Amino acid sequence: MYKSSIRPLLFRFDPEWVHHFTFKTLKKFGKTAAFKSFVRKNFRVEDSRLEREVFGLKFKNPVGLAAGFDKDAKLFQELSDLGFGFIEIGTVTPKPQPGNEKKRLFRLKEDGAIINRMGFNNDGVEAAVERLKKNKNVLIGGNIGKNKITPNENAVDDYKICFEALYNYVNYFVVNVSSPNTPNLRELQDKEPLTNLLNTLQSLNATKPKQKPILLKIAPDLTDAQLLDIIDIVKETKIAGVIATNTTIARDDLQSENKNEMGGLSGKPLKNRATEVIRFLSEKSNKAFPIIGVGGIHSAKDALEKLEAGASLVQLYTGFIYEGPELIKKINQAILAKNKS
């Protein structure tokens, strides 16, 4: 229904407008009994065999929503009702910021992809906290970043502010230093500044009554040498795991007219590289830490490939936009079927 009727209509309009329209629609109808009955029948798969315990948290199923979709924690309850096992909000920054100038979101239909240069547009961490206070048992990840105007030498302070504000309202944290849309942000992926940032957050974490898992989200554009550095950094800082991967700046073999737009590319063209990174990290670290696999998952087969490569959980973003909520159901059903075989 989604791919045959709803998607063709939505794809006639500007993608950022569609995003906000969809949010308003789901917010309006998402709490009704009719909506809940419809999604329960058509999209949700509830089975104890799907449960996963990863970095000390129990996930009702291993299929989550990646950061960037519900930046401001406006729709996590309704999105969870569609069948996601967990929702990652953000990226949030200490202060609100509008992000980059529009137009900044582009569909690449022929490639099953999206290019975005949103630039951490969000309402600020305190606004997200106010919404998260209404959470009813949705497992939430908090993806945190720095404000655009904050120089890299002061970036640690921004991450600390977000950590402190979100601590009581999220189940795990994700440190985002891999977005290509905030100037110089990826420089924080270098070994020294990244180790310092993660050690600082871990020290802050240690002062809390209960430590929250801290994960690192990495770019798919890292070299093998840089990925080996990531493994060393995870070991040294004792963070809980890695999310592989963020969007890419590569533009290989694209067909769509928007292929040369600046920004991060997500979707099908990222599938193989994201899986390669997952497998590399898993094998070279001897499965020393959990990995959340994300990038180019448009089918149940794609998700199973990520899990077989070494991911403990997977996340959707662009595939969810192209394939609709039925994709969540198909992945969970495929996992159950594989467990039977």
N, C-alpha and C positions, 0 to 999 in steps of 0.2 A: 504493500500500500504506500509506504513512504517513498520508495524509489520510483514507483510508477505514477503516483499522483501528486504527492506533497513536494518532493524534491524538485521536479521540473518547474513547478510554480514558484517556489522560493528562489530558485537559481536564476529567475528572470530579473531579480532585484539586486541592489548593492549588498554585498555580503555583510558589511557592518550593520546596515539597517536591518537586514534579516535577523542578525544575531539579537539585536535589541527587541525586535518584534516577537521573536520566538520566546525570549525571556518573559515578556509581558503576557503572552498567551499562556505559557505554562504556569506562571504565577497566578493568573486569573482562574484557570481551571484545575490546577494541580491538586488542590485540596478538596475537590468535590468527590463524592462517593462514586459517581459515574467514571471519573478519570481513574481513580484508584482501582476500580474493578476492571477497567479496560486494560490498564498496564499490567495488572497482576495476571490476567488471562493471556495476554499477548507477548509480554516481554520478560517477565521475571521468572527466574529459575531458582527455587529454594530447595536446597538439598544439603544435608550436613556433610556430604562427601566433598563438597566444594570449599569447605572451610579451610583456611590456611593460617598457621601461626608463624609470623615473620617478625623479626626484631622485637619479640615480646608482645606483639599485638595480634589479636584474633580478627581475621578478615572473613566475612561471611561468604565471599567468593573472591577469586583472584583478579577480577576485571574491574579496574578503576577508571576514573575520569582524570585525565592529565590537567595540569595547571594551564591557565590561559583561557579556559572556557568560562569558568565562574570566578573571574578575577576578584570580585568584591563580596563573595559569599552571599549572593542574593538568591540563589536557586538550588543550594545544595540538597535541601530536603526533597524537592520535586525530582531532581536528577537522580538521587538515591532511589526513589520510588520506581524509577525506570529499570532498576535491576543492578546498578553498579554496586560493587562491594565496598568501595571507598571513593571519596571525592577529595581532590586536591585543589584548594583555593589559591588565588594569587596569580601572578606574583604581586605581593603587596609591598609597599614602601612606607617609610615612616610618615611622610607628608603626602597629601593628595597631589597628583600631577596629571595633566591632560594627555600626556603621551605625544607622539609625533603628529605632524600635520596630516590631515586627511587629503587624499585617499591613501589608505595605508594597509588595506586588506584586499587580496586579489585571489580569485579562483583560477586554477589552471585545470579546466575541465578535462581536456584531452589527456592530461597526465595524472588525474586523480589526486591533485595536490592543491596546496594553498601557499601563498607567500604573504607573510605579515611583517610589517615594521611598526607595530603598535607602540612600542617604547614604554612598556610598564605603565600604561594608563590605568589608574585606579583611584579609588576614593580615599586612600590612606588606611593605615593599619587600624586606627581607632574605629573607623566606620565598619570595617570587617568584624572587629571584636563585638560591636553592638549587635550585629546580625547573628554571629555565632553563639551569642548568649541564649538564643532561642532554639539551639540545636536539640533534636530529639533522637539521640542514639545513632547519628550518622558518624561513621569513622572518617575523620577529617585530617588531611595533611595541609600544613601551612607552608607555602612556597614564598620565600622572603628574598628581597633584593634591596638595592640602594636607589636613592633618588638620583635623577639625572644630574642635578646641580652639585651633588656631593662628589668632591674629588676622590680619586682612588685611595689617597693616603688617609682619608677619613672614613672610608667605606665600612670598616669594622664597626664603627659607632652606629651606622644605620641598621646593620644586621642585628646588633645587640638590642636596639630599640624595638625592632619587630619581634625578636625572640621574647623579650620581656612582656610585651603587650599580648602576644598570642599564647603564651605558655599554658594558661589555664583553659584554653579553648580549642586546642588542636591535639591530635594524638601523636603526630610526628611532624618534624620540620624538614624542609628542603632548602638547601642553600643554592640559590641560582646565581652563578657567575658565568653562565654560558649563553645567555641571550645575545644575539648579534645586533640588537636594536637599541642598546644603550651605549653611547660612545665610550670606548676603552674598557668596558666591563670585562671582556674576555681576557684582559691582561691579568685579572685576578685569578685566572686558572694556572698561572705560573706557580711553580712549586713553592717558592718562599712566601709570597703573599697569601696563597691558598692555605698553606700549613698554618700560618699565623692566624688567619681568619677562623679556621675550624678549631684550632686549639683554644682560641679566645671563647668561642661559643661553647665548647666542651667544658671549659672552666666555669662558665656561667651556669651551664647545665648541672654541674656537680654541686652547686649551692642550693639546688632545688630539692624539695622533699622527695620527689620522684623524677628521675631523669627521663627525658623524652628522647626517642630516637632522632638522630640528626643524619640526614642523607645529603649527598652531593649530586647535583644534576650537571652532567657533562655534555659537551658538544660532540657531535659525530665527526668533526673535522680534526680531532686530535690525531697526532701521529702515534705509531706504536711506542716510541720512546716516551711520549707524553702520557700514554695510557699506563705504561709501567710506572711512571711517576705517580699517577693516580693511585695505583695499588699500594705503593709505598706510603703515600699520604694517608690513605684509609687505615693502614696498619699503624702508622705513627700516632695519628690523632684519635684512633679508636672510635671513629664515627660508625653509625649502624649499617650504612650501605650506600649504594650508588643508583641513580636513575640514569639509564642510558637509552635514548639520548634526547637532547634538545633538537631544535631545528638546525638545518645546515645552510652554509653560504655557497655550497657547490651548486652548479647548474648544468649537470651532465645529461645529455640526451633528452632534453625537454622539447615538447612539441607546441605548447600553448603560446599564444601571442603575448601573454604577460610574463614570459619566462625570464626576462631581463630586469624585472622590477627588483629594486633593492629590498633586502630584508631576509628573514629566515624562511627557508623552504621546508614544508612538512608534507606528509602524505606518502603515496606509493613510491616515489623516487627515493625515499629515505629507507625503505624497508630493508634492503640487503645490507646497507652500511650499518644500520642500527643493530641488526642481528650479528654482524661481524664483531662489533664492539662488545656486545654482550658475551659472545663466545670467547673473545680474547681475554676479557677481564676474568671470566669464570675459570678458564683453563690456566691462565698465567698465575692467578692467585690461589689455585687449587681450591676453588669455591670457598674462599675465606670469608666472604661477606655476601649478604643478599643483594640482588640486583632487581630493580623494577624495569621491565623492558617496555619501551615506547618508541614508536616511529614506523609509520607505514603499515599499521595493522588495519586491513580492510576486509579481512575474512577470518574465519575460525582457523584455517590453515596457517595464516600469518601469525596468529597468536600462539598456536602450538609450536611453531618454529622458534619463537622467542623463548618459550618455556623450555624447549628441548636444548636450546643453546646455553641455558643456564639461568634464565630469569625465574624468580620466585613468584612474581606478580607481573601483570601487564597493565598498561594504561592506553586509553583511546583519546584521540582528539579529532584529527582530520577524517579518519575512518568513520567516526561517529557522525560527522557532518554529511559525508557522502553516502553512508550505508544506513543511517538511522538507528534507532534503539534496538531493532531486531538483531543487530550485530552482537550486542551484549548477550542476548539469549543464545545465539548460535555458538558463540565461544564457550559459554558455560556448558551447553549441551555436548559440544565436542570434547571438552575435558572429561565429562562424565563418561562418554562413550569410550574414550581412550582408557580410562581407568578400568572399565569392564573387560577390555580386550587383553 
